[in-house]
Amino acid sequence: MKRWLLLVHGGAGELKPMSPEQERAYRQCLRHAVEAGAYLLQRGASSLDAVTAAVQVLEECGLFNAGRGSARTAEGTIEMDAAVMEGATRRAGAVAAVRTLRSPVMAARLVAEHSPHVLLVAQGAEAFAQAHGAELAPPGYFSSVAPSASPEDTVGAVALDSQGTLAAATSTGGTPRKLLGRVGDSPLIGAGTYADNRSCAVSTTGTGEYFIRTVAAYSVHARILWGNRTLEEAARETLEEVSLLGGAGGLIGIDREGNAVALCTTPGMYRALGTPDGRIYTALFRTEPWQES
């Protein structure tokens, strides 16, 4: 049996100046996300269960541009995207441009488990998710925009479970003031989310169009599998490619051996790591070392 590992992110970007109270709130939310996933992994649950649970916490807390804290479109509406993928069979599910669901990542999970499709969008995705038990957001649920909202904001999680299976999940409200119907990299398998037991699990965060054009999450996998790169080398090379096109952001990843990476080209990226010994570490700024939380 392998040692499990869980890594989450709350988006990369400029990270506006924060008061000590605000910083504590971000770290606490990241910690709670790791706790939710780690609780399951410690009890033998799957990596897919863990990343779904962790991302649900990040969607619910309202501090990040996903779920409750989703940024508004140019029309003042909410359109959310999410995806999940597990690495043993490369089963995946995703939703895009959903407006009424409380947890887009759970809707993506339902697509993966109860449909023959990978990606459902808009009203079709909402109807399918509701038919399979997804909860609608209550009135006023999306009343506030995440205070950190920037084009790079997204939330995500990657995990390795005790059976050696990798999984990834990503959720976002999308680029603030985006055009109606715009879909970013988060729900696109291979761009913002990818998992394959032969290599790694990856969740990205950044200017989505550039991560789509570089197929960023898949590029990390390909560099490991066919380019003989380490996880960190593959992640750095992929982010360099994104930067060369003019994009910015970050990614988190775990490989099949349990190595983890959290890198960004922006001033910061909200992130947290959970380990089998019960310890949780957080970091916010690019050069900040892990702090036990």
Secondary structure in CASP SS format (residue, H / E / C, confidence):
PFRMAT SS
TARGET T0000
AUTHOR 0000-0000-0000
METHOD secondary structure of the structure
MODEL  1
M C 1.00
K C 1.00
R C 1.00
W C 1.00
L E 1.00
L E 1.00
L E 1.00
V E 1.00
H E 1.00
G E 1.00
G E 1.00
A E 1.00
G E 1.00
E C 1.00
L C 1.00
K C 1.00
P C 1.00
M C 1.00
S C 1.00
P H 1.00
E H 1.00
Q H 1.00
E H 1.00
R H 1.00
A H 1.00
Y H 1.00
R H 1.00
Q H 1.00
C H 1.00
L H 1.00
R H 1.00
H H 1.00
A H 1.00
V H 1.00
E H 1.00
A H 1.00
G H 1.00
A H 1.00
Y H 1.00
L H 1.00
L H 1.00
Q H 1.00
R C 1.00
G C 1.00
A C 1.00
S C 1.00
S H 1.00
L H 1.00
D H 1.00
A H 1.00
V H 1.00
T H 1.00
A H 1.00
A H 1.00
V H 1.00
Q H 1.00
V H 1.00
L H 1.00
E H 1.00
E H 1.00
C H 1.00
G C 1.00
L C 1.00
F C 1.00
N C 1.00
A C 1.00
G H 1.00
R H 1.00
G H 1.00
S C 1.00
A C 1.00
R C 1.00
T C 1.00
A C 1.00
E C 1.00
G C 1.00
T C 1.00
I C 1.00
E C 1.00
M E 1.00
D E 1.00
A E 1.00
A E 1.00
V E 1.00
M E 1.00
E E 1.00
G C 1.00
A C 1.00
T C 1.00
R C 1.00
R C 1.00
A E 1.00
G E 1.00
A E 1.00
V E 1.00
A E 1.00
A E 1.00
V E 1.00
R C 1.00
T C 1.00
L E 1.00
R C 1.00
S C 1.00
P H 1.00
V H 1.00
M H 1.00
A H 1.00
A H 1.00
R H 1.00
L H 1.00
V H 1.00
A H 1.00
E H 1.00
H H 1.00
S C 1.00
P C 1.00
H C 1.00
V C 1.00
L E 1.00
L E 1.00
V E 1.00
A H 1.00
Q H 1.00
G H 1.00
A H 1.00
E H 1.00
A H 1.00
F H 1.00
A H 1.00
Q H 1.00
A H 1.00
H C 1.00
G C 1.00
A C 1.00
E C 1.00
L E 1.00
A C 1.00
P C 1.00
P C 1.00
G C 1.00
Y C 1.00
F C 1.00
S C 1.00
S C 1.00
V C 1.00
A C 1.00
P C 1.00
S C 1.00
A C 1.00
S C 1.00
P C 1.00
E C 1.00
D C 1.00
T C 1.00
V E 1.00
G E 1.00
A E 1.00
V E 1.00
A E 1.00
L E 1.00
D C 1.00
S C 1.00
Q C 1.00
G C 1.00
T C 1.00
L E 1.00
A E 1.00
A E 1.00
A E 1.00
T E 1.00
S E 1.00
T E 1.00
G C 1.00
G C 1.00
T C 1.00
P C 1.00
R C 1.00
K C 1.00
L C 1.00
L C 1.00
G C 1.00
R C 1.00
V C 1.00
G C 1.00
D C 1.00
S C 1.00
P C 1.00
L C 1.00
I E 1.00
G C 1.00
A C 1.00
G C 1.00
T E 1.00
Y E 1.00
A E 1.00
D C 1.00
N C 1.00
R C 1.00
S C 1.00
C E 1.00
A E 1.00
V E 1.00
S E 1.00
T E 1.00
T E 1.00
G E 1.00
T C 1.00
G H 1.00
E H 1.00
Y H 1.00
F H 1.00
I H 1.00
R H 1.00
T C 1.00
V C 1.00
A H 1.00
A H 1.00
Y H 1.00
S H 1.00
V H 1.00
H H 1.00
A H 1.00
R H 1.00
I H 1.00
L H 1.00
W C 1.00
G C 1.00
N C 1.00
R C 1.00
T C 1.00
L H 1.00
E H 1.00
E H 1.00
A H 1.00
A H 1.00
R H 1.00
E H 1.00
T H 1.00
L H 1.00
E H 1.00
E H 1.00
V H 1.00
S H 1.00
L H 1.00
L C 1.00
G C 1.00
G C 1.00
A C 1.00
G E 1.00
G E 1.00
L E 1.00
I E 1.00
G E 1.00
I E 1.00
D E 1.00
R C 1.00
E C 1.00
G C 1.00
N C 1.00
A E 1.00
V E 1.00
A E 1.00
L E 1.00
C E 1.00
T C 1.00
T C 1.00
P C 1.00
G E 1.00
M E 1.00
Y E 1.00
R E 1.00
A E 1.00
L E 1.00
G E 1.00
T C 1.00
P C 1.00
D C 1.00
G C 1.00
R C 1.00
I E 1.00
Y E 1.00
T E 1.00
A E 1.00
L E 1.00
F E 1.00
R C 1.00
T C 1.00
E C 1.00
P C 1.00
W C 1.00
Q E 1.00
E E 1.00
S C 1.00
END
